[in-house]
Amino acid sequence: MKKSSFKVVTIALMCLFLSGLLAACKDDKPAQSPADTPASGTPSQQGQTQASPQQASYQFKIYNKSGYEIYAIYMGPADGVADEDVDILEDSTLPNGDSTTVKGNASARTKEWTLYIEDVDGDTSPSYSFFNPFELNHVDVFWDARGYYVCDFSY
């Protein structure tokens, strides 16, 4: 994916964020800031936190079969905004041939999620299929000859 495509994706995500803010203002509810977001929505590679009644736990593996080192993996609700995306790798990378286990809690109502894979150049490829983290077993990440990452979801 070219840098200009990344900018288009970024602009689209910003538009979604702004529409969410407008909807929150329209409902006379204050917008929730990231500081107000409960920590239980963040995945953990060390352990899981207790899910609230509105939340459900998820756990799945991501295998890097791309031939390249992955510098960032984000997951977010398909209909969400960019600030809802979760940084799966946090401060680490995922070398080719390695895997990582993703654990966390999220809204049980959200069944369609998207993965975003980012490389050393900052190029980002979204998964072209939605996935359900509550039912997912693992994801294989491949590099496509057309110049982007492909996610193969296995349930």
C-alpha positions as a printed Julia matrix, in Angstrom:
155×3 Matrix{Float64}:
   0.0     0.0    0.0
   1.4     3.39  -0.94
   1.78    6.3    1.48
  -1.08    8.14  -0.29
  -3.39    5.17   0.41
  -2.37    5.31   4.07
  -3.33    9.0    4.11
  -6.75    8.16   2.61
  -7.32    5.5    5.3
  -6.21    7.96   7.99
  -8.57   10.65   6.7
 -11.45    8.15   6.55
 -10.79    7.09  10.15
 -10.68   10.74  11.24
 -14.07   11.31   9.57
 -15.5     8.33  11.45
 -14.11    9.75  14.69
 -15.68   13.16  14.05
 -19.05   11.6   13.17
 -18.91    9.7   16.48
 -18.25   12.94  18.35
 -21.17   14.63  16.6
 -23.45   11.72  17.46
 -22.35   11.91  21.11
 -23.07   15.64  21.23
 -26.42   15.13  19.54
 -27.46   12.66  22.26
 -26.48   15.24  24.93
 -23.97   12.76  26.31
 -20.39   13.83  26.91
 -17.88   12.14  24.63
 -15.73    9.61  26.48
 -12.09   10.54  26.52
  -9.39    7.87  26.26
  -8.52    8.56  29.91
 -12.1     7.53  30.87
 -11.91    4.26  28.95
 -11.64    1.26  31.26
  -8.35   -0.64  31.04
 -10.25   -3.91  30.59
 -10.72   -3.07  26.89
  -6.99   -3.4   26.27
  -5.57   -6.74  25.18
  -2.82   -8.19  27.27
  -0.11  -10.62  26.29
   0.55  -11.41  29.97
  -2.99  -12.15  31.22
  -6.63  -11.28  31.1
  -8.67   -8.92  33.2
 -12.17   -9.79  34.37
 -14.84   -8.98  31.78
 -17.84   -6.89  32.87
 -21.38   -8.12  32.07
 -21.43   -6.03  28.86
 -18.03   -7.36  27.82
 -16.71  -10.71  26.7
 -13.21  -12.16  26.72
 -11.3   -13.04  23.58
  -8.07  -14.9   22.9
  -6.47  -15.78  19.57
  -3.01  -16.13  18.0
  -1.48  -14.14  15.15
   1.14  -15.88  12.99
   3.46  -13.76  10.84
   4.0   -15.67   7.59
   4.62  -12.54   5.53
   8.38  -12.81   5.03
   8.76   -9.39   6.71
   8.92   -8.04  10.24
   5.61   -6.45  11.3
   6.02   -3.24  13.29
   2.42   -2.71  14.42
  -0.88   -4.56  14.48
  -4.05   -2.74  15.45
  -7.54   -4.12  15.87
 -10.69   -2.09  16.07
 -14.44   -2.37  15.64
 -15.37   -2.33  11.95
 -17.83    0.49  12.59
 -15.64    2.26  15.17
 -13.31    5.2   15.2
  -9.51    5.23  15.2
  -9.19    6.02  18.91
 -10.99    2.73  19.66
  -8.23    0.76  17.9
  -6.08   -1.39  20.16
  -2.32   -1.66  19.6
  -1.75   -5.41  19.81
   2.05   -5.37  19.69
   2.38   -2.3   21.92
   6.13   -1.49  21.89
   7.38   -4.69  20.26
   7.48   -6.07  16.71
   6.48   -9.45  15.26
   9.37  -10.97  13.29
   8.67  -13.23  10.32
   7.91  -16.78  11.48
   6.9   -15.71  15.0
   3.48  -15.54  16.62
   1.8   -13.68  19.44
  -1.22  -14.44  21.6
  -3.84  -11.72  21.89
  -6.03  -11.66  25.02
  -8.49   -9.07  26.17
 -12.06   -7.97  26.75
 -14.36   -5.96  24.52
 -18.01   -5.16  24.05
 -19.91   -8.39  23.49
 -22.2    -6.53  21.08
 -19.38   -5.8   18.61
 -18.94   -8.88  16.41
 -17.19   -7.35  13.38
 -13.6    -6.18  13.8
 -10.77   -5.21  11.44
  -7.01   -5.8   11.73
  -4.52   -3.22  10.48
  -0.96   -4.41   9.74
   1.83   -1.8    9.6
   5.37   -2.25   8.27
   8.67   -0.45   8.87
   7.76    2.24   6.29
   4.5     3.02   8.07
   2.45    1.51   5.25
  -0.79    0.1    6.66
  -2.93   -2.67   5.2
  -6.42   -3.28   6.63
  -7.84   -6.78   6.65
 -10.34   -6.98   3.82
 -12.58   -9.31   5.81
 -14.11   -8.6    9.19
 -13.45  -11.04  12.0
 -15.09  -11.95  15.3
 -12.43  -12.05  18.05
 -14.75  -13.97  20.39
 -14.84  -16.96  18.02
 -11.45  -16.6   16.28
  -8.8   -19.3   16.74
  -5.89  -17.7   14.85
  -4.86  -15.34  12.06
  -2.18  -16.03   9.46
  -0.66  -12.84   8.03
   0.8   -13.08   4.51
   2.41  -10.61   2.1
   0.57  -10.38  -1.19
   2.59   -9.9   -4.4
   0.37   -6.87  -5.17
   1.98   -5.01  -2.28
  -0.15   -5.42   0.84
  -0.7    -7.72   3.81
  -3.44  -10.35   3.75
  -5.09  -11.8    6.87
  -6.41  -15.37   6.77
  -8.83  -15.85   9.69
  -9.36  -19.37  11.09
 -12.22  -20.2   13.45
